[in-house]
Amino acid sequence: MKKDVLYPPSWVDRLLDWIDRLPVPTWAFFLILFLFQPWGRTPSVG
């Protein structure tokens, strides 16, 4: 049974679909994204 789509998918929907198709688990992608945040690497102003 095909879902009736009332609107086209947003860029968020397309991004999440792309992440789901990666060869790694979804939680691993978000963990890697979380670990590579630039905490403390931005220059301080002042």
Contacts in CASP RR format, 6 or more apart in sequence:
PFRMAT RR
TARGET T0000
AUTHOR 0000-0000-0000
METHOD contacts of the structure
MODEL  1
MKKDVLYPPSWVDRLLDWIDRLPVPTWAFFLILFLFQPWGRTPSVG
9 17 0 8 1.000
19 26 0 8 1.000
19 29 0 8 1.000
20 26 0 8 1.000
22 29 0 8 1.000
END
